[in-house]
Amino acid sequence: MISTLNLSDLAPFALLQLDDRRRIEAANTEAQMVLGHSESTLRGKALSEFVFHDSPLFELLDRVYGQDGDVSAHGVAVSGPAIGGNRLFDVKLRPVPPNRAIMVISEAPARDPAGGAVGISGFGRILGHEVKNPLAGISGAAQLLLRSASEDQAPLLDIIRSEAHRIERLVSRLSAFELFSSPRRDRFNIHELLDKVLLAEEAAHGGAIRLRRAYDPSLPEILGDEDHLHEAFQNIVRNAAEAAAESDGGGQVTLQTAFETGFAFSKTRNAKRLQRAIRVTIEDNGKGIAPRQREQMFDMFSSTKAGGRGLGLSVVSEVVAAHEGRIKVESRPGQTRFSVFLPMKQDQRP
């Protein structure tokens, strides 16, 4: 039992402490109000006795018990025998060694009434169902075409299959309320990821621009969320390729990786500590980005493209921040550089 949890009755949000079997060990006053029972009734009982089994809350719990970091989700539908209606909550979970979890639940901000009662959680499930079905068809069609494909066609069909599978994974995770702010961390080769991004971009532009690689082969595997970082780098490379395609001369995009030493990553406990980092730089020879545009380019819904939604770079910012990284943008006419710095953990070696 965490003793400080006894002081949480002053908190304006619900706090629950759960053991490894999802049994409630402690609940503050707000949690008792949400679940509709006193702490004496809640203590020692399974959470499923007070929250219906189909709540996404349990999917989030499955995740937090298997990882080191926090898990967050917004607009999660929670209902139960004593919980009125199908209410939406913002949820944050934190693992507590050895096998416990702290759950923070707060009422989600009011949504646009035109959105109906479905909410974000319902939208996520609809998205998963409606998008994954056509993706399966695309992947299956590519698989059939591969059987009789020529030597030149096979790599393009492989790209189609690979991208379809990647999008399907992302949609599955989004429909399970896994946001870009909550990455899964596994080891993978950063150069293999960047090659996949470049192959897809080469296919998209049909050789109209030159894509160059300048990799440092000595870099170790990176620890991070491969799908999320793929999405981030693809957004940057796509923007760079579009800018390069508009240049007067031959359009060119260069991807460079390097080991960075003495880079400052602010920490909660030690903001001045210097850490090692892996740097990925995407450079294009487009017309550049105006200073005023650079100030708001990572804001959601900010876009200079005709018909652009302004989501791409906001995703980049969220993914990099979730990996405790930094982004540096340098731009002048004829040259724009996006440098992404990802910190290396103590057990990684250059």
Summary of the structure (lengths in Angstrom):
residues: 350
radius of gyration: 23.2
end to end distance: 40.7
largest distance: 73.7
contacts: 1038
relative contact order: 0.08
helix: 39%
strand: 27%
